[in-house]
Amino acid sequence: MKKIDNTASEMIPIRLIISIAVMAAIALMLASGYNNLSITLSENQIENQYRTLESKLYTMLASGISRDMDEINASDGTMRAHTFDLPDNMIYLAFGIDPDPSNTGELSTGLTDDGSAVFYKVSNGNKHVIWLSEDDFRFREGNNTDSKWIINNAEQGFILQNGGKTPLIFELVQKNNEKYVLIHANDNINP
């Protein structure tokens, strides 16, 4: 005759607790992986959008004609339009400026490296920078005055803070014989 094992029934609650703990750990790892994947995909989307724009701007800089801002009736410079389709978890995409140099979350304006850099960051992600040739790229924020776009401030880049579709126009201009990429937009962040 077989002997009945009474200790097996005592192991059921322990096995249940271990199974629940393993399932919770797997769910936590899946959630963390999904979050990291979401951040990486958003960062790649922003960089790909910028790289597409960069190729347009290289063509504009190489063969475009700049508008002389020192002349009142000068004709428009060569322009490139680009519509960004940015992720909703984007915190900023900044042209010519590191808007959060101390990483406190408070954005400020100014210039970084004479406007020859692009910075971007998504929620829960790291800040990324794309350094550009200072001889070619010098981004400046625009200001529409009397139906003409002018440089808002010689020491101010442009910060884009909204995800979704955002159209921007970039124009090749010159002031005091220095060429700039003027962005036909104003971020309303004052120095």
Contact map, one row per residue, 1 for C-alpha under 8 A:
11100000000000000000000000000000000000000000000000000000000000000000000000000000000000000000000000000000000000000000000000000000000000000000000000000000000000000000000000000000000000000000000
11110000000000000000000000000000000000000000000000000000000000000000000000000000000000000000000000000000000000000000000000000000000000000000000000000000000000000000000000000000000000000000000
11111000000000000000000000000000000000000000000000000000000000000000000000000000000000000000000000000000000000000000000000000000000000000000000000000000000000000000000000000000000000000000000
01111100000000000000000000000000000000000000000000000000000000000000000000000000000000000000000000000000000000000000000000000000000000000000000000000000000000000000000000000000000000000000000
00111111000000000000000000000000000000000000000000000000000000000000000000000000000000000000000000000000000000000000000000000000000000000000000000000000000000000000000000000000000000000000000
00011111110000000000000000000000000000000000000000000000000000000000000000000000000000000000000000000000000000000000000000000000000000000000000000000000000000000000000000000000000000000000000
00001111111000000000000000000000000000000000000000000000000000000000000000000000000000000000000000000000000000000000000000000000000000000000000000000000000000000000000000000000000000000000000
00001111111100000000000000000000000000000000000000000000000000000000000000000000000000000000000000000000000000000000000000000000000000000000000000000000000000000000000000000000000000000000000
00000111111100000000000000000000000000000000000000000000000000000000000000000000000000000000000000000000000000000000000000000000000000000000000000000000000000000000000000000000000000000000000
00000111111111000000000000000000000000000000000000000000000000000000000000000000000000000000000000000000000000000000000000000000000000000000000000000000000000000000000000000000000000000000000
00000011111111100000000000000000000000000000000000000000000000000000000000000000000000000000000000000000000000000000000000000000000000000000000000000000000000000000000000000000000000000000000
00000001111111110000000000000000000000000000000000000000000000000000000000000000000000000000000000000000000000000000000000000000000000000000000000000000000000000000000000000000000000000000000
00000000011111111000000000000000000000000000000000000000000000000000000000000000000000000000000000000000000000000000000000000000000000000000000000000000000000000000000000000000000000000000000
00000000011111111100000000000000000000000000000000000000000000000000000000000000000000000000000000000000000000000000000000000000000000000000000000000000000000000000000000000000000000000000000
00000000001111111110000000000000000000000000000000000000000000000000000000000000000000000000000000000000000000000000000000000000000000000000000000000000000000000000000000000000000000000000000
00000000000111111111000000000000000000000000000000000000000000000000000000000000000000000000000000000000000000000000000000000000000000000000000000000000000000000000000000000000000000000000000
00000000000011111111100000000000000000000000000000000000000000000000000000000000000000000000000000000000000000000000000000000000000000000000000000000000000000000000000000000000000000000000000
00000000000001111111110000000000000000000000000000000000000000000000000000000000000000000000000000000000000000000000000000000000000000000000000000000000000000000000000000000000000000000000000
00000000000000111111111000000000000000000000000000000000000000000000000000000000000000000000000000000000000000000000000000000000000000000000000000000000000000000000000000000000000000000000000
00000000000000011111111100000000000000000000000000000000000000000000000000000000000000000000000000000000000000000000000000000000000000000000000000000000000000000000000000000000000000000000000
00000000000000001111111110000000000000000000000000000000000000000000000000000000000000000000000000000000000000000000000000000000000000000000000000000000000000000000000000000000000000000000000
00000000000000000111111111000000000000000000000000000000000000000000000000000000000000000000000000000000000000000000000000000000000000000000000000000000000000000000000000000000000000000000000
00000000000000000011111111100000000000000000000000000000000000000000000000000000000000000000000000000000000000000000000000000000000000000000000000000000000000000000000000000000000000000000000
00000000000000000001111111110000000000000000000000000000000000000000000000000000000000000000000000000000000000000000000000000000000000000000000000000000000000000000000000000000000000000000000
00000000000000000000111111111000000000000000000000000000000000000000000000000000000000000000000000000000000000000000000000000000000000000000000000000000000000000000000000000000000000000000000
00000000000000000000011111111100000000000000000000000000000000000000000000000000000000000000000000000000000000000000000000000000000000000000000000000000000000000000000000000000000000000000000
00000000000000000000001111111110000000000000000000000000000000000000000000000000000000000000000000000000000000000000000000000000000000000000000000000000000000000000000000000000000000000000000
00000000000000000000000111111111000000000000000000000000000000000000000000000000000000000000000000000000000000000000000000000000000000000000000000000000000000000000000000000000000000000000000
00000000000000000000000011111111100000000000000000000000000000000000000000000000000000000000000000000000000000000000000000000000000000000000000000000000000000000000000000000000000000000000000
00000000000000000000000001111111110000000000000000000000000000000000000000000000000000000000000000000000000000000000000000000000000000000000000000000000000000000000000000000000000000000000000
00000000000000000000000000111111111000000000000000000000000000000000000000000000000000000000000000000000000000000000000000000000000000000000000000000000000000000000000000000000000000000000000
00000000000000000000000000011111111100000000000000000000000000000000000000000000000000000000000000000000000000000000000000000000000000000000000000000000000000000000000000000000000000000000000
00000000000000000000000000001111111110000000000000000000000000000000000000000000000000000000000000000000000000000000000000000000000000000000000000000000000000000000000000000000000000000000000
00000000000000000000000000000111111111000000000000000000000000000000000000000000000000000000000000000000000000000000000000000000000000000000000000000000000000000000000000000000000000000000000
00000000000000000000000000000011111111100000000000000000000000000000000000000000000000000000000000000000000000000000000000000000000000000000000000000000000000000000000000000000000000000000000
00000000000000000000000000000001111111110000000000000000000000000000000000000000000000000000000000000000000000000000000000000000000000000000000000000000000000000000000000000000000000000000000
00000000000000000000000000000000111111111000000000000000000000000000000000000000000000000000000000000000000000000000000000000000000000000000000000000000000000000000000000000000000000000000000
00000000000000000000000000000000011111111100000000000000000000000000000000000000000000000000000000000000000000000000000000000000000000000000000000000000000000000000000000000000000000000000000
00000000000000000000000000000000001111111110000000000000000000000000000000000000000000000000000000000000000000000000000001111000000000000000000000000000000000000000000000000000000000000000000
00000000000000000000000000000000000111111111000000000000000000000000000000000000000000000000000000000000000000000000000000000000000000000000000000000000000000000000000000000000000000000000000
00000000000000000000000000000000000011111111100000000000000000000000000000000000000000000000000000000000000000000000000000000000000000000000000000000000000000000000000000000000000000000000000
00000000000000000000000000000000000001111111110000000000000000000000000000000000000001101100000000000000000000000000000001000000000000000000000000000000000000000000000000000000000000000000000
00000000000000000000000000000000000000111111111000000000000000000000000000000000000000000000000000000000000000000000000011000000000000000000000000000000000000000000000000000000000000000000000
00000000000000000000000000000000000000011111111100000000000000000000000000000000000000000000000000000000000000000000000000000000000000000000000000000000000000000000000000000000000000000000000
00000000000000000000000000000000000000001111111110000000000000000000000000000000000001100000000000000000000000000000000000000000000000000000000000000000000000000000000000000000000000000000000
00000000000000000000000000000000000000000111111111000000000000000000000000000000000001100000000000000000000000000000000100000000000000000000000000000000000000000000000000000000000000000000000
00000000000000000000000000000000000000000011111111100000000000000000000000000000000000000000000000000000000000000000000000000000000000000000000000000000000000000000000000000000000000000000000
00000000000000000000000000000000000000000001111111110000000000000000000000000000000000000000000000000000000000000000000000000000000000000000000000000000000000000000000000000000000000000000000
00000000000000000000000000000000000000000000111111111000000000000000000000000000000111000000000000000000000000000000000000000000000000000000000000000000000000000000000000000000000000000000000
00000000000000000000000000000000000000000000011111111100000000000000000000000000000000000000000000000000000000000000000000000000000000000000000000000000000000000000000000000000000000000000000
00000000000000000000000000000000000000000000001111111110000000000000000000000000000000000000000000000000000000000000000000000000000000000000000000000000000000000000000000000000000000000000000
00000000000000000000000000000000000000000000000111111111000000000000000000000000000000000000000000000000000000000000000000000000000000000000000000000000000000000000000000000000000000000000000
00000000000000000000000000000000000000000000000011111111100000000000000000000000010000000000000000000000000000000000000000000000000000000000000000000000000000000000000000000000000000000000000
00000000000000000000000000000000000000000000000001111111110000000000000000000000000000000000000000000000000000000000000000000000000000000000000000000000000000000000000000000000000000000000000
00000000000000000000000000000000000000000000000000111111111000000000000000000000000000000000000000000000000000000000000000000000000000000000000000000000000000000000000000000000000000000000000
00000000000000000000000000000000000000000000000000011111111100000000000000000001000000000000000000000000000000000000000000000000000000000000000000000000000000000000000000000000000000000000000
00000000000000000000000000000000000000000000000000001111111110000000000000000001000000000000000000000000000000000000000000000000000000000000000000000000000000000000000000000000000000000000000
00000000000000000000000000000000000000000000000000000111111111000000000000000000000000000000000000000000000000000000000000000000000000000000000000000000000000000000000000000000000000000000000
00000000000000000000000000000000000000000000000000000011111111110000000000000000000000000000000000000000000000000000000000000000000000000000000000000000000000000000000000000000000000000000000
00000000000000000000000000000000000000000000000000000001111111110000000000000111000000000000000000000000000000000000000000000000000000000000000000000000000000000000000000010000000000000000000
00000000000000000000000000000000000000000000000000000000111111110000000000000000000000000000000000000000000000000000000000000000000000010000000000000000000000000000000000010000000000000000000
00000000000000000000000000000000000000000000000000000000011111110000000000000000000000000000000000000000000000000000000000000000000000000000000000000000000000000000000000000000000000000000000
00000000000000000000000000000000000000000000000000000000001111111000000000000000000000000000000000000000000000000000000000000000000000000000000000000000000000000000000000000000000000000000000
00000000000000000000000000000000000000000000000000000000001111111100000000001100000000000000000000000000000000000000000000000000000000000000000000000000000000000000000000010000000000000000000
00000000000000000000000000000000000000000000000000000000000000111110000000001100000000000000000000000000000000000000000000000000000000000000000000000000000000000000000000010000000000000000000
00000000000000000000000000000000000000000000000000000000000000011111000000011100000000000000000000000000000000000000000000000000000000000000000000000000000000000000000000111100001000000000000
00000000000000000000000000000000000000000000000000000000000000001111100001111100000000000000000000000000000000000000000000000000000000000000000000000000000000000000000000011100000000000000000
00000000000000000000000000000000000000000000000000000000000000000111111001001000000000000000000000000000000000000000000000000000000000000000000000000000000000000000000000001110000000000000000
00000000000000000000000000000000000000000000000000000000000000000011111101000000000000000000000000000000000000000000000000000000000000000000000000000100000000000000000000001110000000000000000
00000000000000000000000000000000000000000000000000000000000000000001111100000000000000000000000000000000000000000000000000000000000000000000000000000000000000000000000000000011000000000000000
00000000000000000000000000000000000000000000000000000000000000000001111111000000000000000000000000000000000000000000000000000000000000000000000000000000000000000000000000000000000000000000000
00000000000000000000000000000000000000000000000000000000000000000000111111000000000000000000000000000000000000000000000000000000000000000000000000000000000000000000000000000000000000000000000
00000000000000000000000000000000000000000000000000000000000000000000001111100000000000000000000000000000000000000000000000000000000000000000000000000000000000000000000000000000000000000000000
00000000000000000000000000000000000000000000000000000000000000000011101111110000000000000000000000000000000000000000000000000000000000000000000000000000000000000000000000000000000000000000000
00000000000000000000000000000000000000000000000000000000000000000010000011111000000000000000000000000000000000000000000000000000000000000000000000000000000000000000000000000000000000000000000
00000000000000000000000000000000000000000000000000000000000000000110000001111100000000000000000000000000000000000000000000000000000000000000000000000000000000000000000000000000000000000000000
00000000000000000000000000000000000000000000000000000000000000011111000000111110000000000000000000000000000000000000000000000000000000000000000000000000000000000000000000111000000000000000000
00000000000000000000000000000000000000000000000000000000000100011110000000011111000000000000000000000000000000000000000000000000000000000000000000000000000000000000000000110000000000000000000
00000000000000000000000000000000000000000000000000000000000100000000000000001111100000000000000000000000000000000000000000000000000000000000000000000000000000000000000011110000000000000000000
00000000000000000000000000000000000000000000000000000001100100000000000000000111110000000000000000000000000000000000000000000000000000000000000000000000000000000000000011100000000000000000000
00000000000000000000000000000000000000000000000000000000000000000000000000000011111000000000000000000000000000000000000000000000000000000000000000000000000000000000001111000000000000000000000
00000000000000000000000000000000000000000000000000001000000000000000000000000001111100000000000000000000000000000000000000000000000000000000000000000000000000000000001110000000000000000000000
00000000000000000000000000000000000000000000000000000000000000000000000000000000111110000000000000000000000000000000000000000000000000000000000000000000000000000000111100000000000000000000000
00000000000000000000000000000000000000000000000010000000000000000000000000000000011111000000000000000000000000000000000000000000000000000000000000000000000000000001111100000000000000000000000
00000000000000000000000000000000000000000000000010000000000000000000000000000000001111100000000000000000000000000000000000000000000000000000000000000000000000000011110000000000000000000000000
00000000000000000000000000000000000000000100110010000000000000000000000000000000000111110100000000000000000000000000000000000000000000000000000000000000000000000111110000000000000000000000000
00000000000000000000000000000000000000000100110000000000000000000000000000000000000011111100000000000000000000000000000000000000000000000000000000000000000000000011000000000000000000000000000
00000000000000000000000000000000000000000000000000000000000000000000000000000000000001111100000000000000000000000000000000000000000000000000000000000000000000000111000000000000000000000000000
00000000000000000000000000000000000000000100000000000000000000000000000000000000000000111110000000000000000000000000000001100000000000000000000000000000000000000010000000000000000000000000000
00000000000000000000000000000000000000000100000000000000000000000000000000000000000001111111100000000000000000000000000111100000000000000000000000000000000000001110000000000000000000000000000
00000000000000000000000000000000000000000000000000000000000000000000000000000000000000001111100000000000000000000000000111100000000000000000000000000000000000001100000000000000000000000000000
00000000000000000000000000000000000000000000000000000000000000000000000000000000000000000111110000000000000000000000001111000000000000000000000000000000000000111100000000000000000000000000000
00000000000000000000000000000000000000000000000000000000000000000000000000000000000000000111111000000000000000000000011110000000000000000000000000000000000000111000000000000000000000000000000
00000000000000000000000000000000000000000000000000000000000000000000000000000000000000000001111111100000000000000000011100000000000000000000000000000000000011110000000000000000000000000000000
00000000000000000000000000000000000000000000000000000000000000000000000000000000000000000000111110000000000000000011111000000000000000000011000000000000000011100000000000000000000000000000000
00000000000000000000000000000000000000000000000000000000000000000000000000000000000000000000011111000000000000111111111000000000000000000111000000000000000111000000000000000000000000000000000
00000000000000000000000000000000000000000000000000000000000000000000000000000000000000000000011111100000000011111010111000000000000000000000000000000000000111100000000000000000000000000000000
00000000000000000000000000000000000000000000000000000000000000000000000000000000000000000000010111111000000010110000011000000000000000000000000000000000000000000000000000000000000000000000000
00000000000000000000000000000000000000000000000000000000000000000000000000000000000000000000010011111000001111000000001000000000000000000000000000000000000000100000000000000000000000000000000
00000000000000000000000000000000000000000000000000000000000000000000000000000000000000000000000001111111111100000000000000000000000000000000000000000000000000000000000000000000000000000000000
00000000000000000000000000000000000000000000000000000000000000000000000000000000000000000000000001111110000000000000000000000000000000000000000000000000000000000000000000000000000000000000000
00000000000000000000000000000000000000000000000000000000000000000000000000000000000000000000000000011111000000000000000000000000000000000000000000000000000000000000000000000000000000000000000
00000000000000000000000000000000000000000000000000000000000000000000000000000000000000000000000000011111110000000000000000000000000000000000000000000000000000000000000000000000000000000000000
00000000000000000000000000000000000000000000000000000000000000000000000000000000000000000000000000010111110000000000000000000000000000000000000000000000000000000000000000000000000000000000000
00000000000000000000000000000000000000000000000000000000000000000000000000000000000000000000000000010011111000000000000000000000000000000000000000000000000000000000000000000000000000000000000
00000000000000000000000000000000000000000000000000000000000000000000000000000000000000000000000000010011111100000000000000000000000000000000000000000000000000000000000000000000000000000000000
00000000000000000000000000000000000000000000000000000000000000000000000000000000000000000000000000110000111110000000000000000000000000000000000000000000000000000000000000000000000000000000000
00000000000000000000000000000000000000000000000000000000000000000000000000000000000000000000000000110000011111000000000000000000000000000000000000000000000000000000000000000000000000000000111
00000000000000000000000000000000000000000000000000000000000000000000000000000000000000000000000011100000001111100000000000000000000000000000000000000000000111100000000000000000000000000000111
00000000000000000000000000000000000000000000000000000000000000000000000000000000000000000000000010100000000111110000000000000000000000000000000000000000001110000000000000000000000000000000001
00000000000000000000000000000000000000000000000000000000000000000000000000000000000000000000000111000000000011111110000000000000000000000000000000000000001110000000000000000000000000000000000
00000000000000000000000000000000000000000000000000000000000000000000000000000000000000000000000111000000000001111111100000000000000000000000000000000000000000000000000000000000000000000000000
00000000000000000000000000000000000000000000000000000000000000000000000000000000000000000000000110000000000000111111100000000000000001000000000000000000000000000000000000000000000000000000000
00000000000000000000000000000000000000000000000000000000000000000000000000000000000000000000000100000000000000111111000000000000000001000100000000000000001000000000000000000000000000000000000
00000000000000000000000000000000000000000000000000000000000000000000000000000000000000000000001110000000000000111111100000000000000001001111000000000000000110000000000000000000000000000000000
00000000000000000000000000000000000000000000000000000000000000000000000000000000000000000000001100000000000000011111110000000000001111001110000000000000000000000000000000000000000000000000000
00000000000000000000000000000000000000000000000000000000000000000000000000000000000000000000001110000000000000011011111000000000111100001000000000000000000000000000000000000000000000000000000
00000000000000000000000000000000000000000000000000000000000000000000000000000000000000000000111111000000000000000001111100000000111100000000000000000000000000000000000000000000000000000000000
00000000000000000000000000000000000000000000000000000000000000000000000000000000000000000001111111100000000000000000111110000011110000000000000000000000000000000000000000000000000000000000000
00000000000000000000000000000000000000000000010000000000000000000000000000000000000000000111110000000000000000000000011111000011100000000000000000000000000000000000000000000000000000000000000
00000000000000000000000000000000000000000010000000000000000000000000000000000000000000000111100000000000000000000000001111101111000000000000000000000000000000000000000000000000000000000000000
00000000000000000000000000000000000000100110000000000000000000000000000000000000000000001111000000000000000000000000000111111110000000000000000000000000000000000000000000000000000000000000000
00000000000000000000000000000000000000100000000000000000000000000000000000000000000000001110000000000000000000000000000011111000000000000000000000000000000000000000000000000000000000000000000
00000000000000000000000000000000000000100000000000000000000000000000000000000000000000000000000000000000000000000000000001111100000000000000000000000000000000000000000000000000000000000000000
00000000000000000000000000000000000000100000000000000000000000000000000000000000000000000000000000000000000000000000000011111110000000000000000000000000000000000000000000000000000000000000000
00000000000000000000000000000000000000000000000000000000000000000000000000000000000000000000000000000000000000000000000011011111000000000000000000000000000000000000000000000000000000000000000
00000000000000000000000000000000000000000000000000000000000000000000000000000000000000000000000000000000000000000000001111001111100000000000000000000000000000000000000000000000000000000000000
00000000000000000000000000000000000000000000000000000000000000000000000000000000000000000000000000000000000000000000001110000111110000000000000000000000000000000000000000000000000000000000000
00000000000000000000000000000000000000000000000000000000000000000000000000000000000000000000000000000000000000000000111100000011111000000000000000000000000000000000000000000000000000000000000
00000000000000000000000000000000000000000000000000000000000000000000000000000000000000000000000000000000000000000000111000000001111100000000000000000000000000000000000000000000000000000000000
00000000000000000000000000000000000000000000000000000000000000000000000000000000000000000000000000000000000000000001110000000000111110000000000000000000000000000000000000000000000000000000000
00000000000000000000000000000000000000000000000000000000000000000000000000000000000000000000000000000000000000000001110000000000011111011000000000000000000000000000000000000000000000000000000
00000000000000000000000000000000000000000000000000000000000000000000000000000000000000000000000000000000000000000001000000000000001111111000000000000000000000000000000000000000000000000000000
00000000000000000000000000000000000000000000000000000000000000000000000000000000000000000000000000000000000000001111000000000000000111111100000000000000000000000000000000000000000000000000000
00000000000000000000000000000000000000000000000000000000000000000000000000000000000000000000000000000000000000000000000000000000000011111100000000000000000000000000000000000000000000000000000
00000000000000000000000000000000000000000000000000000000000010000000000000000000000000000000000000000000000000000000000000000000000111111100000000000000000000000000000000000000001000000000000
00000000000000000000000000000000000000000000000000000000000000000000000000000000000000000000000000000000000000000011100000000000000111111110000000000000000000000000000000000000000110000000000
00000000000000000000000000000000000000000000000000000000000000000000000000000000000000000000000100000000000000000111000000000000000001111111000000000000000000000000000000000000001110000000000
00000000000000000000000000000000000000000000000000000000000000000000000000000000000000000000001100000000000000000011000000000000000000001111100000000000000011000000000000000000000111100000000
00000000000000000000000000000000000000000000000000000000000000000000000000000000000000000000001100000000000000000010000000000000000000000111110000000011111111000000000000000000000111100000000
00000000000000000000000000000000000000000000000000000000000000000000000000000000000000000000000000000000000000000000000000000000000000000011111000000011100111000000000000000000000001111110000
00000000000000000000000000000000000000000000000000000000000000000000000000000000000000000000000000000000000000000000000000000000000000000001111100001111100000000000000000000000000001111100000
00000000000000000000000000000000000000000000000000000000000000000000000000000000000000000000000000000000000000000000000000000000000000000000111110001111000000000000000000000000000000011100000
00000000000000000000000000000000000000000000000000000000000000000000000000000000000000000000000000000000000000000000000000000000000000000000011111111100000000000000000000000000000000010000000
00000000000000000000000000000000000000000000000000000000000000000000000000000000000000000000000000000000000000000000000000000000000000000000001111111100000000000000000000000000000000000000000
00000000000000000000000000000000000000000000000000000000000000000000000000000000000000000000000000000000000000000000000000000000000000000000000111110000000000000000000000000000000000000000000
00000000000000000000000000000000000000000000000000000000000000000000000000000000000000000000000000000000000000000000000000000000000000000000000111111000000000000000000000000000000000000000000
00000000000000000000000000000000000000000000000000000000000000000000000000000000000000000000000000000000000000000000000000000000000000000000000111111100000000000000000000000000000000000000000
00000000000000000000000000000000000000000000000000000000000000000000000000000000000000000000000000000000000000000000000000000000000000000000011110111110000000000000000000000000000000010000000
00000000000000000000000000000000000000000000000000000000000000000000100000000000000000000000000000000000000000000000000000000000000000000000011110011111000000000000000000000000000001000000000
00000000000000000000000000000000000000000000000000000000000000000000000000000000000000000000000000000000000000000000000000000000000000000001111000001111110000000000000000000000000001000000000
00000000000000000000000000000000000000000000000000000000000000000000000000000000000000000000000000000000000000000000000000000000000000000001111000000111110100000000000000000000000000000100000
00000000000000000000000000000000000000000000000000000000000000000000000000000000000000000000000000000000000000000000000000000000000000000001110000000011111100000000000000000000000000000000000
00000000000000000000000000000000000000000000000000000000000000000000000000000000000000000000000000000000000000000000000000000000000000000001000000000011111100000000000000000000000000000000000
00000000000000000000000000000000000000000000000000000000000000000000000000000000000000000000000000000000000001100100000000000000000000000001000000000000111110000000000000000000000000000000000
00000000000000000000000000000000000000000000000000000000000000000000000000000000000000000000000110000000000011100010000000000000000000000001100000000001111111000000000000000000000000000000000
00000000000000000000000000000000000000000000000000000000000000000000000000000000000000000000011110000000000011100010000000000000000000000011100000000000001111100000000000000000000000000000000
00000000000000000000000000000000000000000000000000000000000000000000000000000000000000000000011110000000000010000000000000000000000000000011100000000000000111110000000000000000000000101110000
00000000000000000000000000000000000000000000000000000000000000000000000000000000000000000001111010100000000010000000000000000000000000000000000000000000000011111000000000000000000000000010000
00000000000000000000000000000000000000000000000000000000000000000000000000000000000000000001110000000000000000000000000000000000000000000000000000000000000001111100000000000000000000000010000
00000000000000000000000000000000000000000000000000000000000000000000000000000000000000000111100000000000000000000000000000000000000000000000000000000000000000111110000000000000000000000000000
00000000000000000000000000000000000000000000000000000000000000000000000000000000000001010111000000000000000000000000000000000000000000000000000000000000000000011111010000000000000000000000000
00000000000000000000000000000000000000000000000000000000000000000000000000000000000011111100000000000000000000000000000000000000000000000000000000000000000000001111110000000000000000000000000
00000000000000000000000000000000000000000000000000000000000000000000000000000000000111110000000000000000000000000000000000000000000000000000000000000000000000000111110000000000000000000000000
00000000000000000000000000000000000000000000000000000000000000000000000000000000001111000000000000000000000000000000000000000000000000000000000000000000000000000011111000000000000000000000000
00000000000000000000000000000000000000000000000000000000000000000000000000000000001111000000000000000000000000000000000000000000000000000000000000000000000000000111111100000000000000000000000
00000000000000000000000000000000000000000000000000000000000000000000000000000000111100000000000000000000000000000000000000000000000000000000000000000000000000000000111110000000000000000000000
00000000000000000000000000000000000000000000000000000000000000000000000000000000111100000000000000000000000000000000000000000000000000000000000000000000000000000000011111000000000000111000000
00000000000000000000000000000000000000000000000000000000000000000000000000000011110000000000000000000000000000000000000000000000000000000000000000000000000000000000001111100000000000111000000
00000000000000000000000000000000000000000000000000000000000000000000000000000011100000000000000000000000000000000000000000000000000000000000000000000000000000000000000111110000000011110000000
00000000000000000000000000000000000000000000000000000000000000000100000000001111000000000000000000000000000000000000000000000000000000000000000000000000000000000000000011111000000011110000000
00000000000000000000000000000000000000000000000000000000000110011110000000001110000000000000000000000000000000000000000000000000000000000000000000000000000000000000000001111100001111000000000
00000000000000000000000000000000000000000000000000000000000000000111100000001000000000000000000000000000000000000000000000000000000000000000000000000000000000000000000000111110001111000000000
00000000000000000000000000000000000000000000000000000000000000000111100000000000000000000000000000000000000000000000000000000000000000000000000000000000000000000000000000011111111100000000000
00000000000000000000000000000000000000000000000000000000000000000001110000000000000000000000000000000000000000000000000000000000000000000000000000000000000000000000000000001111111100000000000
00000000000000000000000000000000000000000000000000000000000000000000010000000000000000000000000000000000000000000000000000000000000000000000000000000000000000000000000000000111110000000000000
00000000000000000000000000000000000000000000000000000000000000000000000000000000000000000000000000000000000000000000000000000000000000000000000000000000000000000000000000000111111000000000000
00000000000000000000000000000000000000000000000000000000000000000000000000000000000000000000000000000000000000000000000000000000000000000000000000000000000000000000000000000111111100000000000
00000000000000000000000000000000000000000000000000000000000000000100000000000000000000000000000000000000000000000000000000000000000000010100000000000000000000000000000000011110111110000000000
00000000000000000000000000000000000000000000000000000000000000000000000000000000000000000000000000000000000000000000000000000000000000001111000000000000000000000000000000011110011111000000000
00000000000000000000000000000000000000000000000000000000000000000000000000000000000000000000000000000000000000000000000000000000000000001111000000000000000000000000000001111000001111100000000
00000000000000000000000000000000000000000000000000000000000000000000000000000000000000000000000000000000000000000000000000000000000000000011110000000110000000000000000001111000000111110000000
00000000000000000000000000000000000000000000000000000000000000000000000000000000000000000000000000000000000000000000000000000000000000000011110000000000000001000000000111100000000011111000000
00000000000000000000000000000000000000000000000000000000000000000000000000000000000000000000000000000000000000000000000000000000000000000000111100001000000000000000000111100000000001111100000
00000000000000000000000000000000000000000000000000000000000000000000000000000000000000000000000000000000000000000000000000000000000000000000111000000000000001000000000110000000000000111110000
00000000000000000000000000000000000000000000000000000000000000000000000000000000000000000000000000000000000000000000000000000000000000000000111000000001000001000000000000000000000000011111000
00000000000000000000000000000000000000000000000000000000000000000000000000000000000000000000000000000000000000000000000000000000000000000000100000000000000001110000000000000000000000001111100
00000000000000000000000000000000000000000000000000000000000000000000000000000000000000000000000000000000000000000000000000000000000000000000000000000000000000000000000000000000000000000111110
00000000000000000000000000000000000000000000000000000000000000000000000000000000000000000000000000000000000110000000000000000000000000000000000000000000000000000000000000000000000000000011111
00000000000000000000000000000000000000000000000000000000000000000000000000000000000000000000000000000000000110000000000000000000000000000000000000000000000000000000000000000000000000000001111
00000000000000000000000000000000000000000000000000000000000000000000000000000000000000000000000000000000000111000000000000000000000000000000000000000000000000000000000000000000000000000000111
